[in-house]
Amino acid sequence: MESDSPQPSAVGVIRFAILVLIGTALVSSAADWPGFRGPNRDGIAPDKGINKNWTQRPPPLLWKQSLSDDGYAGPAVSGRTLYIVDHSGSNDIVRALDVANGKELWRYSYSDAAVNRQGFTVSTPMIWEGKVFIFSRLGKVICLRASSGELIWKRDPVAEYKGGNPPWKFTMSPVIDDGKLIFCPGGTNAAVVTLDPNSGKTIWVGGGSANASYATPVVAMLNGRKHYVVFMVPGLYGVDSSDGRLLWEVPWKTNYGGKKGPTPVLVGDRIFICSTEGGSGGLIDFAGGAPRVVWQHKLMQEHFPTPIYYHSRIYGSSDPKFLICLDPETGGVHWKETAGAYASVIGVDDVVIFLSGSTGELIMVDATSPVYKELGRCKPLGGQSWTAPIIADGRLYVRNKKELACLDLSP
C-alpha cells in the first residue's frame, strides 16, 4: 500500500535535528556525493590524502546497515546524511541514514515493482537544494524533503507520455542541470522530458521518439552548445538542452532489445560510449560540427558499470571478468587484468578503486602509471556487488545485495 507520509523514528528525528543545529561547519566543509557519479558527474571524488596502504592497513569498517531490496540501488550523501532506496514486498523504501553510525533517520515508502528482476531498486537518488529526487524501477519520479522525507510532488512520466518500459525496467538516475530535472520516458517525441525540480511541472518534451535503454543522461558542452546526451535503444542521441530539439544521433547496435547500460563518459569535448551483448565501445568526436566515430572496437565490453576518464586514461571493466585501461586517443589497451565479473570503478587522489561485482573485493590501482600497478586489496562485505562504490568526506561506501558498509579512508 502506497504511503505519502514518511515514517520517522523518534530517536532518528532528534538526532537529525541536533546535527542540523550543531553540524553546520561540518556540513559546509564536507565533500558530498549528491547523486549518480558524484559531485561532478564523472565518477571522481575530490578527496585528498586518503589511506593507500591497504596491504598493511586496510580501511577499517565504521558501520554496516542491512538492506532488504536484493538489488543494486546506489547511495548518495549530502552533509551528514546518506540516502538510498530499499525495497520490501511491493514497496520501494527511501531511507535516510546518519553517516556517523548508519542509524536510520527517516523513511518514505511508495508502491513500485513487485517482481524481482535481478533485484528491485537500481537508481541512485539525487540531492539538490534540500530535496531528494528518486527515479523508480517503473519510471515514477518522486521528490521528497531531504530533512524529513515529506512528499513534495510525484509524477509518472512513463504513463503520461506513453513510454515503453525496458525489459529490465528503468535504471537511470536523476540528473539536474540549470533548473531542469532530466528523465527519459521514451514514447512519441518524448525520448527526453525535463521537469521543474521545485514543482514537477513539465518544462519541455522532445528528443525524438526513441525508447529508453538503461543509461543515465549526460550534460555535455559540444561546439559551444549545451547538449543532453542520452544512450537510447537505437544509439546515442544529442538533444538541445534549451528546447529538446534532436540535434544528432549515432546508431549503436547491441542485442537483447538494444541493451545499453553504461552511461556515456565525457573525454574532454568528446564522448566515449561502450556496451555489451554484442556491442562495442568507441570514441566520438564533434569538432567538425557533426558526430564522427574516431575509433570503435570490442576490447571494452561493459555489461552495465560505467567507466571513468581519469589521468588521461579510460578505466573500466570488460566482460567476462577483466579490469581494463584504454588510451582514449587510439583505443589501444594500456593494460588488462583478470578480476571478478562486472567490476565498477571510482577515481580518487591519483588512484582508481575497482569493486569486483562477483566477489565484492576492492582493488586499488595507481592511476598515475600507464602500466598496471596494484596498491592493495580488501573485502569489506564480499558477495555479489554490482553497485559502484562512492566516496564522501573521507569515507568509502560499498554495498552488496544484503548490506551497506561504510569504511574510513583516513590516512
C-alpha positions, 0 to 999 in steps of 0.5 A: 500500500502506497504511503505519502507520509514518511515514517520517522523514528523518534530517536532518528528525528532528534538526532537529525535535528541536533546535527542540523543545529550543531553540524553546520561547519561540518556540513559546509566543509564536507565533500558530498556525493549528491547523486549518480557519479558524484559531485561532478558527474564523472565518477571522481571524488575530490578527496585528498590524502586518503589511506593507500596502504591497504596491504598493511592497513586496510580501511577499517569498517565504521558501520554496516546497515542491512538492506532488504531490496536484493538489488543494486540501488546506489547511495548518495550523501549530502552533509551528514546524511546518506540516502538510498532506496530499499525495497520490501514486498511491493514497496520501494523504501527511501531511507535516510541514514546518519553517516556517523553510525548508519542509524536510520533517520527517516523513511518514505515508502511508495508502491513500485515493482513487485517482481524481482528482476535481478533485484528491485531498486537500481537508481541512485537518488539525487540531492539538490537544494534540500530535496531528494529526487528518486527515479523508480524501477517503473519510471515514477519520479518522486521528490521528497524533503531531504530533512524529513522525507515529506512528499513534495510532488510525484509524477509518472512520466512513463504513463503520461507520455506513453513510454515503453518500459525496458525489459529490465525496467528503468535504471537511470538516475536523476540528473539536474542541470540549470533548473531542469530535472532530466528523465527519459520516458521514451514514447512519441517525441518524448525520448527526453522530458525535463521537469521543474525540480521545485514543482514537477511541472513539465518544462519541455518534451522532445528528443525524438521518439526513441525508447529508453535503454538503461543509461543515465543522461549526460550534460555535455558542452559540444561546439559551444552548445549545451547538449543532453546526451542520452544512450537510447535503444537505437544509439546515442542521441544529442538533444538541445538542452534549451528546447529538446530539439534532436540535434544528432544521433549515432546508431549503436547496435547491441542485442537483447532489445538494444541493451545499453547500460553504461552511461556515456563518459565525457573525454574532454569535448568528446564522448566515449560510449561502450556496451555489451551483448554484442556491442562495442565501445568507441570514441566520438568526436564533434569538432567538425560540427557533426558526430564522427566515430574516431575509433570503435572496437570490442576490447571494452565490453561493459555489461552495465558499470560505467567507466571513468576518464581519469589521468588521461586514461579510460578505466573500466571493466570488460566482460567476462571478468577483466579490469581494463585501461584504454588510451582514449586517443587510439583505443589501444589497451594500456593494460588488462587484468583478470578480476571478478565479473562486472567490476565498477570503478571510482577515481580518487587522489591519483588512484582508481578503486575497482569493486569486483561485482562477483566477489565484492573485493576492492582493488586499488590501482595507481592511476598515475602509471600507464602500466598496471600497478596494484596498491592493495586489496580488501573485502569489506562485505564480499558477495555479489556487488554490482553497485559502484562504490562512492566516496564522501568526506573521507569515507568509502561506501560499498554495498552488496545485495544484503548490506551497506558498509561504510569504511574510513579512508583516513590516512 
